[in-house]
Structure formats: structure tokens, C-alpha cells
Amino acid sequence: MTELGIGIGWRPEIAEAVEGLAGVDWVEVVAENICADHLPDSLARLRRRGVTVVPHGVSLGLGGADRPDPARLAALGEKAVALGAPLVTEHIAFVRAGGALTASPALEAGHLLPVPRTRDALDVLCENVRIAQDALPVPLALENIAALISWPGEEMTEGQFLAELVERTGVRLLIDVANLHTNRVNRGEDPARALSELPVEAIAYVHVAGGVERDGVWHDTHAHPVPRPVLDVLADLASRVSPPGVLLERDDDFPPAEELAEELAVVRATLAGASVAGASAGASVRRGAAAGKPAGRPLLIGAGARVSGGPMPAVPDAAPPVPEAVAPVRGGSGDESARQRPGAASGSGSGSVEGARQRLGLAQASLLSALVAGTPVPEGFDSRRIGVQGRALAAKRAGVVAKVAPELPGILGREFRPAFLAYARSRPMSGGYRRDALDFAEHLLLAGRPEDPAAHRLLTRWWQDRSGSRPPGPAARLVRAVRHALVRR
């Protein structure tokens, strides 16, 4: 296991600050934000100083029903080679659904969405992970995600799901303690239980990040300082095993370099305190054992892991009862004999995995359509939570489009955000954020907006320059409006 140390997420907005921070052993960069043949100068300078750079992917969608896109895998591998990275990381999530597998429109979430913790989903995920492992030039580690919504009919806890994933594929884990805290607030899941069920020897590194709670919902913003509850989860993890690396994430509302340095210092202090507390607990256990008292459940670890804590809390004998709500994704055997060792085929056989892909694909397409296209909420889901998540996805789309096409807010002014949110309610993203910006501009032009003539001319010119097409005239606007109305019917 590569020892990474203390790191911070590299972002262009804080590149200079990151280069000047003392005690930064490594950085992580969003893989989709760089090109393998033209690395940012800041990353090149960090590499020359001996700072490790790890590419962190967000678009593979390994938890989706489709097999991983070979082009995306190749691009991720090229970036790992260009950076000299010891590993690459991605997420246990789905980011798109629909398409040929389900004979339905292809939809993009623009966000990491949770996979159901079912046998079907696990079989598909394991096969997708093995495909990715075979294609990548370095080891792969996968991150647990934060979620606002829960799937009905789940068959495993998060810890059990991750443990079996590791057992069947040998993949490493990137444990985000902020996401564990988010799931505690939003879904009532105990971080301590998840940590007790994890194979801690598989941890490649750890994420910490900030967020904010509004109306009883925790938003994993990566735009706020790391709060005490997240640091407490980090301390719990560090009392069980000394993680090879810990990284501070910040993606928005970037503070001055001095505040970033203070946050890194707090992370270091939390790790040091957990190590001291763990050593004391371990000493107490050893004294108890010497006196003939029970020593507690032993902590099982693999080669290379370093234990700094005492006994691991007992793992519950079984998952919580499965709700009786209709489960849109089920299947696969729960028999222990079906669980496979790393690299082995799924216990259900390849034919069953194809069936699992179909079932999972239909369920994910139905959920994503409800989130981004306003279709009915699938049975068993919390409709209020679906509404909150859907609005959050639309707001994120608006924010990212404003970043990739900053001219649009400049042209539209205050009208940009409400106009985009109205557009997004019934028009899912299907081709990435830049395509989304073009489609939004065309949508406005088809509707004869903006009404201000000068703004309308600017938007027309902007759209024409980037689309390579003539702006739609009155006849074209009428035809497209009729076509869109027919499609919606």
C-alpha cells in the first residue's frame, strides 16, 4: 500500500495556494479537468518537487448498468501514466442511465447517484470493476458517496456491501468520512457501524470535507470548513487503522491559503489525537488480557495495514430488516457460497449478470427520469426526498453551466438562473455541460428570448459561434417547437 501522507485537492482556483502550503505530501486532481498531453504548469511543478499526484475520476459510472466505456477508461489510464500516479480513484455510483440497454432516452445526472445495495447491483458493480481493473495501468480505489435518497428493498448495509465488493474484486477503498457523516444525517446510517464492517486493510486513503445542514438535510458542499462531526468520524477511523493517506477536499468558495493551512493542521491534530487514544486503548486491552480478562474482538488486517487502535466494535449479526416496500432491484443469491474471491466470476454466472444489468438499468433509468425529467417517482421512494434531490441536481447544472459558459450569465443577467431552472425541469442533460449550455441558449432563442433586442443579438451570436449553425429563423422555431411538443406527449 502506497504511503501518501497528508494531501489536499488540487483545483485551478487554488493552484498557487496549494504550491505554497507547507507539509503537503500529495494532491488529488479531478481527472476530467486535465489533459494527459498538456498538464497544468502547477501540477508539473509539484511533480518536479516530488509531490505525488493522484487522478480522481467522476464520470466512469461504475455503479451503472452499462459496462464501462473503453474510451473513458483509456483516458483515465493515460492521465495516470502522464502523472506518474501510484493509483487512480473513482466512485461507487451511477451517473447516467437509459439508452440501448433499456430502449429509453439516454440521461445524464451530472452528479454521483447511489446504487442500490442489492445482489443485482453488486454483481454488476463487481463485473464493471474487474473490467476497469483490467484496463487501467495502476491499481483502482473506489469511494463511498454521500446520498440524499435511499433505495427501497436494500439487502445489505453500506459496510457489508463494500466488504463483499473488496472480497470479490480485490479493489481498494477510498473512504470519505464526510460522506459517512452525510449519510448519518440524511439516511440514519451509523458511521461507526459502517467502519466496523469495512475491511480496513483495503483503505487506500481517506477524504475529509465540509458541508452544511439545511432543514434537516446535510448538503455535502465541499465549500465549507470541515465540521467537528466529520472530524469525529475521521478520529474513529484512525483509531482502528492508520490510513495511508488523508486528503482535504475543497471545490468551491475557496478560502485564503492561511485558512486552508489551518484546516490541514486540524486534520493532522485529529489524526495524532486518534493515534494516541488508540494506543492507550490498545494498552488497556493488553493489560486486561494479561489479567485474564476478555480482550475483545480482534481487529483483522491485511499486509501493510498499520493498526493504531484497540478492538473493533462487534459487527452486528445481520443487516437491519429489509422494508416491505416494493423493491425495484432485486435478484442474485444471498447464499454465502455465492460470494467469490478476488478475480473470480460472479456467483450468479454471466447470464445472470446480464439479467441483473437489465433489471438495474430499468430501475436506474426510472429513478433518474424522475429526478431530471419530472416523470412519476418510482414506487417505494420518498417523493419529498426525490423532489429535494431533483432541485439540487438542477441547481448544480445551472452552476456548472455558468462556469463552462460564463458568457450566458453575462448576457442574461438575473434572468439566467430562473430561466435555466425552468428549462431544466423537463429537459434532461444528455451530452455534457457544454452541450447543455448550447441547448439552453437554443431553447431561449426558439422562444424568442431574451426580449431585450441587444441581449437577443448577443445570445444569437454566442450560440452561432459555438454551434456552427445559422440561428433559427421563425419557420425553424415553429417546427422545432411542434417537434418538442410531440416528443413530450
C-alpha positions in Angstrom: 0.0 0.0 0.0 1.4 3.4 -1.0 2.0 5.7 1.9 0.7 9.1 0.8 0.6 11.3 3.9 -1.4 14.5 4.2 -2.8 16.0 1.0 -5.2 18.5 -0.5 -7.4 18.5 -3.6 -5.7 20.5 -6.4 -8.1 22.9 -8.1 -7.1 25.6 -10.6 -8.6 28.3 -8.4 -6.2 27.5 -5.5 -3.3 26.1 -7.5 -0.9 28.9 -6.3 -2.0 28.5 -2.7 -1.5 24.7 -2.9 2.0 25.1 -4.2 2.8 27.4 -1.2 1.3 25.2 1.5 3.8 23.6 3.8 3.6 19.9 4.7 1.5 18.9 1.7 2.7 15.4 0.7 0.4 14.8 -2.2 -2.5 16.3 -4.2 -5.5 14.8 -6.0 -6.8 16.2 -9.3 -10.2 15.7 -10.9 -9.2 13.6 -13.9 -11.8 15.0 -16.2 -10.4 18.5 -15.7 -7.0 17.8 -17.2 -5.5 16.5 -20.5 -2.8 13.9 -20.4 -0.7 15.6 -23.1 -1.0 19.1 -21.6 -0.8 19.1 -17.9 -1.3 22.3 -16.0 2.0 24.1 -15.2 1.2 24.0 -11.5 0.9 20.2 -11.4 4.1 19.9 -13.4 5.9 22.0 -10.8 4.5 19.9 -8.0 5.6 16.7 -9.6 9.2 18.0 -10.1 9.2 18.7 -6.3 8.3 15.1 -5.7 4.7 15.7 -4.7 2.5 12.7 -5.7 -0.5 13.5 -7.9 -3.5 11.1 -8.0 -6.2 11.4 -10.7 -9.7 11.2 -9.3 -12.4 10.3 -11.8 -16.0 11.3 -11.6 -17.6 10.1 -14.9 -17.0 6.3 -15.3 -20.3 5.4 -13.6 -19.1 2.0 -12.5 -22.3 1.5 -10.5 -24.4 1.9 -13.6 -26.0 -0.9 -15.5 -23.8 -0.5 -18.6 -20.3 -1.8 -19.0 -17.6 0.9 -18.5 -16.9 3.0 -21.6 -13.5 1.9 -23.0 -12.7 5.4 -24.2 -13.2 6.8 -20.7 -11.1 4.0 -19.2 -8.3 4.7 -21.7 -8.4 8.4 -20.9 -8.2 7.8 -17.2 -5.3 5.4 -17.7 -3.4 7.9 -19.9 -3.7 10.6 -17.2 -2.4 8.2 -14.5 0.7 7.4 -16.7 1.2 11.1 -17.5 1.1 12.0 -13.8 3.2 9.0 -12.7 0.4 8.2 -10.3 0.6 5.2 -8.0 -3.2 4.6 -8.3 -6.4 6.1 -9.7 -9.7 6.6 -7.9 -13.4 6.7 -8.8 -16.8 6.4 -7.2 -19.3 3.7 -6.3 -22.1 5.5 -8.1 -24.1 5.7 -11.3 -24.0 9.0 -13.3 -26.1 8.1 -16.4 -29.0 5.7 -17.3 -31.2 4.7 -20.2 -30.0 4.2 -23.7 -29.8 1.0 -25.7 -29.9 -1.3 -22.6 -33.4 -0.1 -21.7 -34.6 1.2 -25.1 -35.2 4.6 -23.5 -33.7 8.0 -23.8 -30.1 8.3 -22.6 -30.0 10.5 -19.5 -27.0 12.2 -17.7 -27.3 13.0 -14.0 -24.4 15.4 -13.8 -23.9 14.1 -10.3 -23.0 10.9 -8.4 -26.1 8.9 -7.5 -26.2 5.9 -5.1 -26.5 2.4 -6.3 -29.0 0.1 -4.5 -27.2 -2.3 -2.1 -28.7 -5.4 -3.6 -27.3 -8.6 -5.1 -28.1 -7.4 -8.6 -26.3 -4.1 -8.2 -23.3 -5.8 -6.5 -23.0 -8.4 -9.3 -23.0 -5.6 -11.9 -20.6 -3.5 -10.0 -18.1 -6.3 -9.4 -18.1 -7.1 -13.2 -17.6 -3.4 -14.0 -14.8 -3.1 -11.5 -13.0 -6.1 -13.0 -13.3 -4.6 -16.5 -11.8 -1.3 -15.2 -9.0 -3.1 -13.3 -8.0 -5.0 -16.5 -8.0 -1.8 -18.5 -6.1 0.5 -16.1 -2.3 0.6 -15.8 -2.3 1.2 -12.0 -4.5 0.0 -9.1 -8.0 1.3 -8.7 -9.6 2.5 -5.5 -13.3 3.3 -5.1 -15.0 5.9 -3.0 -18.2 5.6 -1.0 -20.6 8.5 -1.9 -22.9 10.8 0.0 -26.6 10.3 -0.7 -29.9 12.1 0.0 -32.1 9.3 -1.2 -32.4 5.6 -0.2 -33.4 2.7 -2.5 -36.3 0.6 -1.3 -35.6 -3.1 -0.7 -31.9 -2.9 0.0 -30.3 -6.2 1.2 -27.1 -5.0 2.7 -25.7 -2.3 4.9 -23.0 0.0 3.3 -20.3 -1.7 5.2 -21.4 -5.2 4.1 -21.8 -4.0 0.5 -18.2 -2.6 0.5 -16.7 -5.6 2.3 -18.1 -8.0 -0.3 -17.1 -5.8 -3.2 -13.5 -5.9 -1.9 -13.6 -9.7 -1.3 -14.9 -10.4 -4.8 -12.6 -8.0 -6.7 -9.7 -7.1 -4.6 -10.4 -3.4 -5.3 -9.1 -0.8 -2.8 -11.3 1.7 -1.0 -11.3 5.5 -0.7 -13.3 6.2 2.4 -14.8 9.6 2.6 -15.6 10.3 6.2 -17.7 13.4 5.3 -19.9 11.1 3.2 -20.4 8.8 6.1 -21.5 11.7 8.2 -23.8 12.9 5.4 -25.5 9.5 5.3 -25.9 9.6 9.0 -27.9 12.8 8.8 -29.8 12.1 5.6 -30.4 8.3 5.9 -29.9 7.5 9.5 -26.9 5.3 8.9 -24.3 4.9 11.7 -20.7 5.7 10.6 -19.3 3.6 13.4 -21.2 0.5 12.2 -20.0 1.1 8.6 -16.4 1.4 9.8 -16.8 -1.8 11.9 -17.9 -3.7 8.9 -15.2 -2.4 6.5 -12.1 -4.3 5.5 -9.8 -1.6 6.8 -6.7 -3.2 5.2 -8.2 -2.2 1.8 -8.2 1.5 2.5 -6.0 3.4 0.1 -6.7 6.8 1.5 -9.4 9.0 3.2 -11.3 12.1 2.2 -12.4 14.8 4.6 -14.6 17.8 3.5 -17.1 20.3 4.8 -20.8 20.8 4.3 -23.8 22.4 5.7 -27.2 21.3 7.2 -30.4 23.0 6.0 -33.9 21.9 7.1 -32.6 18.6 8.4 -30.7 17.7 5.2 -26.9 17.7 5.1 -25.5 19.1 1.9 -22.0 17.8 1.1 -20.9 21.1 -0.4 -17.1 20.9 -0.3 -17.4 24.7 0.2 -17.3 24.9 4.0 -14.8 24.2 6.7 -14.6 20.6 8.0 -17.1 20.4 10.9 -16.5 18.6 14.2 -18.8 15.7 13.5 -16.8 14.8 10.3 -13.5 15.1 12.3 -15.0 12.8 14.9 -15.7 10.1 12.2 -12.1 10.6 11.0 -10.8 10.1 14.5 -12.9 6.9 14.8 -11.4 5.5 11.6 -7.9 6.5 12.6 -8.4 4.7 16.0 -9.0 1.5 14.1 -6.2 1.7 11.4 -3.7 4.3 10.4 -4.8 5.4 6.9 -2.0 5.5 4.2 -3.2 9.0 3.3 -5.8 11.7 4.2 -6.9 14.4 1.8 -8.8 17.7 2.4 -11.3 18.4 -0.4 -12.4 21.9 -1.3 -14.3 22.6 -4.5 -16.0 26.0 -4.1 -16.0 29.2 -2.1 -12.2 28.8 -1.7 -10.8 30.5 1.4 -7.4 32.2 1.7 -4.3 30.0 1.9 -4.0 30.7 5.6 -7.4 29.1 6.2 -6.5 26.0 4.1 -3.3 25.6 6.2 -5.4 25.8 9.4 -7.8 23.1 8.2 -4.8 20.9 7.3 -3.4 21.5 10.8 -6.7 20.4 12.3 -6.7 17.2 10.2 -3.2 16.4 11.4 -4.1 17.1 15.0 -7.2 14.9 14.7 -5.1 12.0 13.4 -2.5 12.5 16.1 -5.1 12.5 18.8 -6.8 9.4 17.5 -3.4 7.6 17.3 -2.6 8.5 21.0 -6.1 7.5 22.1 -5.9 4.3 20.1 -2.5 3.4 21.6 -3.9 4.0 25.1 -6.9 1.8 24.3 -4.7 -0.9 23.0 -2.6 -0.8 26.1 -5.7 -1.2 28.2 -6.7 -4.2 26.2 -3.3 -5.8 26.6 -3.3 -5.2 30.4 -6.8 -6.7 30.6 -5.7 -9.8 28.7 -2.7 -10.2 30.9 -5.0 -10.1 33.9 -7.1 -12.9 32.4 -9.9 -10.6 31.2 -11.5 -10.9 27.7 -9.5 -9.0 25.2 -12.5 -8.2 22.9 -12.9 -8.9 19.2 -9.6 -8.9 17.4 -9.0 -6.4 14.5 -8.3 -8.4 11.3 -6.0 -6.6 8.9 -4.0 -7.4 5.8 -0.4 -6.9 5.0 0.8 -3.3 5.0 -2.0 -2.0 7.2 -1.0 -0.4 10.5 -3.3 -0.7 13.5 -3.2 2.1 16.0 -6.4 1.2 17.9 -7.9 -1.3 20.1 -10.5 -3.9 19.4 -13.0 -3.3 16.6 -16.6 -3.0 17.8 -18.6 -6.1 17.2 -20.2 -6.5 13.8 -23.9 -7.0 14.1 -25.0 -10.5 13.1 -27.4 -9.3 10.4 -28.4 -6.3 8.3 -31.4 -4.4 9.5 -34.8 -5.7 8.4 -35.5 -5.1 4.7 -38.5 -2.8 4.3 -41.6 -4.4 2.8 -41.8 -1.7 0.1 -41.6 -3.0 -3.5 -38.0 -3.4 -4.4 -37.3 -2.3 -8.0 -33.9 -4.0 -8.0 -33.5 -7.5 -6.5 -32.1 -10.8 -7.6 -29.0 -12.8 -7.1 -28.4 -15.3 -4.4 -27.9 -14.4 -0.8 -26.2 -17.7 -0.2 -22.7 -17.4 1.3 -21.4 -19.9 -1.2 -22.1 -17.4 -4.0 -19.6 -15.0 -2.6 -16.4 -15.0 -4.7 -12.8 -14.4 -4.0 -10.9 -11.5 -5.8 -10.9 -12.0 -9.5 -13.4 -14.8 -9.6 -16.6 -14.7 -11.7 -19.8 -13.6 -10.1 -21.6 -16.3 -8.1 -24.7 -15.9 -10.3 -22.9 -16.6 -13.6 -22.5 -14.3 -16.6 -26.0 -15.0 -17.8 -27.5 -13.9 -14.5 -25.3 -10.7 -14.6 -26.9 -9.8 -17.9 -30.3 -10.2 -16.4 -29.1 -8.1 -13.4 -27.9 -5.4 -15.8 -31.4 -5.3 -17.4 -33.2 -5.0 -14.1 -30.7 -2.5 -12.7 -30.8 -0.4 -15.9 -34.6 -0.2 -15.8 -34.6 0.8 -12.1 -31.9 3.4 -12.5 -33.5 4.9 -15.7 -36.8 5.2 -13.9 -35.2 6.9 -10.9 -33.1 9.3 -13.0 -36.0 10.2 -15.2 -38.0 11.2 -12.0 -35.0 13.3 -10.9 -34.3 15.2 -14.1 -37.3 14.9 -16.3 -40.2 15.2 -13.9 -41.7 11.7 -14.6 -43.5 9.9 -11.7 -41.5 8.9 -8.7 -40.9 5.1 -8.7 -42.7 3.1 -6.1 -41.0 2.8 -2.7 -39.0 6.1 -2.9 -39.6 9.1 -0.7 -41.2 11.6 -3.1 -40.2 14.6 -0.9 -36.6 13.5 -1.0 -36.8 12.9 -4.7 -38.0 16.5 -5.1 -35.2 17.9 -3.0 -32.6 15.8 -4.9 -34.1 16.9 -8.2 -33.9 20.6 -7.3 -30.4 20.1 -6.2 -29.4 18.5 -9.5 -31.0 21.4 -11.4 -29.2 23.9 -9.3 -25.9 22.1 -9.8 -26.5 22.1 -13.6 -27.1 25.8 -13.5 -23.9 26.4 -11.5 -21.7 24.3 -13.8 -23.2 25.7 -17.0 -22.4 29.2 -15.6 -18.8 28.1 -15.2 -18.3 26.4 -18.5 -20.2 29.2 -20.4 -19.7 32.3 -18.3 -20.9 34.5 -21.2 -24.5 33.3 -20.6 -24.9 34.8 -17.1 -23.2 37.9 -18.6 -25.8 38.2 -21.4 -28.9 37.2 -19.5 -28.1 38.8 -16.1 -30.5 38.0 -13.4 -32.7 36.1 -15.8 -30.1 33.4 -16.3 -30.7 31.3 -13.2 -34.6 31.2 -13.1 -34.6 30.7 -16.9 -32.2 27.8 -16.7 -34.0 26.2 -13.8 -37.3 26.4 -15.7 -35.6 24.9 -18.8 -34.0 22.1 -16.7 -37.4 20.9 -15.3 -38.3 19.0 -18.4 -35.1 18.8 -20.4 -32.6 16.3 -19.0 -29.0 16.7 -19.8 -27.8 14.2 -22.4 -24.5 15.4 -23.8 -22.4 17.0 -21.0 -22.4 20.6 -19.7 -21.1 22.4 -22.8 -23.8 20.8 -24.9 -26.3 21.7 -22.2 -25.2 25.3 -22.4 -25.8 25.3 -26.2 -29.2 23.6 -25.9 -30.3 26.1 -23.3 -29.3 29.0 -25.5 -31.1 27.5 -28.4 -34.2 26.9 -26.2 -34.3 30.6 -25.4 -33.8 31.7 -29.0 -36.6 29.3 -30.1 -38.9 31.0 -27.5 -37.9 34.5 -28.8 -35.9 35.3 -25.7 -34.4 37.3 -24.3 -36.8 40.1 -25.1 -34.2 42.8 -25.0 -33.0 43.2 -28.6 -29.4 43.8 -27.7 -29.2 40.8 -25.4 -31.0 38.7 -28.0 -28.4 39.6 -30.6 -25.6 38.8 -28.2 -27.1 35.4 -27.4 -27.7 34.6 -31.1 -24.1 35.5 -31.9 -22.8 33.4 -29.0 -24.9 30.4 -30.0 -24.0 30.7 -33.7 -20.2 31.0 -33.0 -20.2 27.7 -30.9 -22.8 25.6 -32.7 -21.6 26.2 -36.2 -25.2 26.7 -37.4 -27.3 29.6 -38.5 -29.6 30.9 -35.8 -33.1 29.5 -36.1 -35.5 31.7 -38.0 -39.3 32.0 -37.4 -40.1 28.8 -39.5 -37.4 26.8 -37.8 -38.6 27.9 -34.4 -42.1 26.8 -35.2 -41.0 23.4 -36.5 -38.8 22.7 -33.5 -41.4 23.9 -31.0 -44.0 21.5 -32.6 -41.5 18.6 -32.6 -40.7 19.2 -28.9 -44.4 19.3 -28.0 -44.9 16.0 -29.8 -41.9 14.4 -28.1 -43.2 15.5 -24.7 -46.6 13.8 -25.4 
